[in-house]
Amino acid sequence: MKQFISANDVPDIPALIQKALDYKANPWKDENLGKHKRIGCLFLNPSMRTRLSTQVAAKQLGMESVIFNLSQEGWALEFEDGAIMNGTTVEHVKDAAPILGNYFDILAVRTFPSLLNKEEDNNELIINQFIKYAGIPVISLESATMHPLQSFTDLITIKESVAEQNLANKKLKIVLTWAPHVKALPQCVANSFAQWVNKWGEADFVITHPEGYELNEEYTKGAAIVHDQDKALAEADFIYVKNWSAYNDYGQVLSTDQSWMLTQEKLKKTNNAKVMHCLPVRRNVELSDEVLDGPNSLITKEASNRVWAAQAVIAEILHTMANNIK
Ligand code: CP
């Protein structure tokens, strides 16, 4: 693996899930793989889980991690090629990224979408400019349209839970449900979850949301879209709860309908479904306390599994570098 930006960078998802679970069983088994190597983690937006799990994963591979909160502590970067830099930006990514490429062996970047310009966000200018100019492998810690480490973690968590619940011989039903929120949030987690579940191909996949919250079909194609949440949740084995802002009316909040919040009552219609959320979560807005604190919630396990996802991905990239695979 030469980079990790989306599910399309992963040739064999089940094998990568198994690799992550192997690390969970034996965290230090490759403790020298990253010896004398450094990962630089650039944050243009806030994070807790992604930042800390990446650092823990790197440490368990014997690798040093350096965190740089670029948006708070660095120079304001320009990303447009050919820009006349007489405004607020101070340094061009074309100048900064090659330096980072010399300081580090792997570069990891977190950046959110503007939610103002759909085309610009879809073009993934920021992460693509780092890929273009850094000259080293790049890992997405969430970008304008995707959150691949989160979605990979989600599949690891589902696989683990399937084994624990003896569901291995059942065709799974996974439901991604929109939830209300007070702010306009990116579509990244939902896009990415849809992309990974579709590519994985081991479940019946249903997406439910109010009309107007259709996601980019590039990621949802293959899933059943159901606007009646009750119907969608029937017999579900896993429910992934997430808010996203509208994609067609780009970045708009079209509804805050609280009847879409997942409650214990709604779980009664499911196959004792396990409930997932990437966190952070707005309690009693997206999900009720009783669900989050109840026996069906996988949220802590899911967030904890971020370490094994990051470790498997970094290890794959280190192996590719060590074998000099083009
Ligand atoms: N789920 C997730 O990416 O969490 P953080 O924003 O805290 O990294």
Residues whose N, C-alpha, C, O or C-beta is under 5 A from the ligand:
A	BS01	CP	P46 S47 M48 R49 T50 R51 C278 L279 P280
